[in-house]
Amino acid sequence: MMTQKLLNNLALILFAILIAALAFNLVAARNYKVSNRLVLEQAGFRAHVLDFADMNQWLHQEIPNPMILVDLREPEAFRAGHLEGAVNIPVDDVLKRKHRTTFEKKHPKLLIAEDEATAHAIRLILLGKGHENILVMAGSYHLLEQHVLQHFDPSWAFFREEKAAWDYPRFMPNTGTARQAKEKTPSIIPEMKTEVRTVQGGC
Amino acid sequence: MAPFIPQGIINPELNLFFALMLGIGFGYVLEQAGFSSSRKLAGVFYGYDFVVLRVFFTAGITAMTGLVFFSYMGWVDMSLVYINPLFLWSAVAGGVIMGFGFILGGFCPGTSVVAAVIGKIDAMVFIGGMFIGIFVFGHFYELFQPLYSGSFLGNPTIYTTLGISKNWFAFLLVLMALTAFAVTQLIEDKVNNTLPSEIIQRPNYRLPAFLILALVSINLFLPAERSSTIAELSPGDLLQRTLSDEKYVSVQEVAYHIMNRNSNIVLIDTRAPEAYQHFSLPGAVNIPAGEVLQRQWQHFLKNDPRRKVFFSFAETDATTAWLATTRAGHHNLYILRGGLNHFFAEIFEPQEWSDTNNNVRKEFAQRFFEKARSYFLEGKAVTTEPPAPIPVRTLIEIETPGGIGGC
């Protein structure tokens, strides 16, 4: 009888520990709906960026495709000028409950910010929160105004901030390829020593 | 000692020490459970004692349930768990020889060692036979080689082969084990003609069986991939850090680091490998933005005490890498303000400095940029002498497939 009691108590304790750990793990987890890995996978897919050619086409459509324009700039900048129909949600407020319905709508949501990188960052945070169909405008509202709204400048049609602006090797002539440079100097990250651990089973 | 060694909690050098400790513990438990008796072990084939089946099946489902929950809670990285490679015909032949040897000798390799240690002569003879077998196999390896390494089918798991989810497989296996325990107990009682009074006095295992079934049933309702973990930064904090200027490192600071090579900074190029090979800042390492969460970089991103500065052409890719790693809970991460484009614009586009206000600070800044400009244009950015040696740290990457397991 003693053994029986010990066995049952031990089983109950282990069960309780595991359930408590699981409950704590679930309760203390951060409030994301999409994992970091899946969000990062979506970041690499460039189809979510609308450049100025796309914007020009969209603005001149007779019946524009439905799209929610979300202007992420400060209210003062928004008041000074914005696209027709745009909603102003300053970057600080994107996670506020009152704006959740805007991001939950089915139509594509286009983020317009002071710069492309901020819009991308906000998109990734919103994707992590489980919102879908979020697009980013290339450049900034200021550049859109200059090169599309005032007069469409085709040389800016495919502008994106994340493009090379310089012929870099001309200015740092001897750097050559990064690979060559890396071969000459010891790597700043310690070399990974790969050791294959084989597991011998036993019985 | 996973997860303690791969997570860096325990020094890998102590591996063998823990192997010895665990080995002694394992041997002790085997002996105490009566596994040094060949009669007990062979009982499973004759139906009078199924303790071997019960012990190993219990160990299997307990370890499986633990692993399922630990991996869900992020304590164990399942990609590091070793999966035996499947060489079909050598597995079949090995299984037949093992089974034949088991029933003939009454031991399996582990239990034979346990029995030999307590002085059983039959076990010593068994071990001697085992070594003769090893010698014959080694000596005529070329003869056995086609069978040994042929019909390689990768590292399959049963649940992927069956096309069911891992959670359902765990549930079905536990159900199967519990059924096997009940059925083998009935067979055992019948073969041994156990009296009903003895059966009543035996401890019953209904509560532990119910609890483990409850655990794998709960596991059925848990999603396959966690959307968030405790270690991550909350969305609110992540937004705050994203909007803060503290995440930036200035052009001046990076230029100073390159020119002096004594700064506490690691430059991380987040562009594609092709762009990195064409050109990168001196000393930068390449981790494309989409790969920052890969396991190989986690040790460096988590433990390197230096300031890690992401950069790309502008800020988009660098921000993506920064955001993913910051959300993952890493610290000491920064972005080069404006990226390479801004870096070059600052250094190589002549600045207009006003001479009228006689601002000494501006003169200093101007002098710094002039110095940087000539430094980079004259090609001094590439090291001609190796920098001071960095203390070498041994990182061990545990690769999952590739070995030969089995008993």
Interface residues (C-beta under 8 A of the other chain):
Chain A: T3 Q4 L7 N8 A11 L12 L14 F15 L18 I19 A21 L22 N25 A28 A29 R30 N31 Y32 K33 V34 S35 N36 R37 L38 V39 L40 E41 A43 G44 V91 D92 V94 L95 D115 E116 A117 T118 H120 A121 I122 L124 I125 G128 K129 E161 E162 K163 A164 A165 W166 Y168 P169 F171 M172 P173 N174 T175 G176 T177 A178 R179 A181 K184 T185 P186 S187 I188 I189 P190 E191 M192 K193 T194 E195 V196 R197 T198 V199 Q200 G201 G202 C203
Chain B: F26 F56 G66 F69 Y72 M73 G74 Y82 N84 C108 P109 G110 T111 P203 N204 Y205 L207 P208 L211 A214 L215 I218 E225 R226 S227 S228 T229 I230 E232 L233 S234 P235 G236 L238 L239 T242 L243 V266 D269 A275 Y276 Q277 H278 F279 S280 L281 P282 G283 A284 V285 N286 A289 G290 V292 L293 Q296 F300 D304 S312 F313 A314 E315 T316 D317 A318 T319 T320 L323 A324 R327 A328 G339 L340 N341 F344 A345 F348 F376 L377 G379 K380 A381 V382 T383 P386 P387 P389 I390 V392 R393 T394 L395 I396 E397 I398 E399 G402 G403 I404 G405 G406 C407
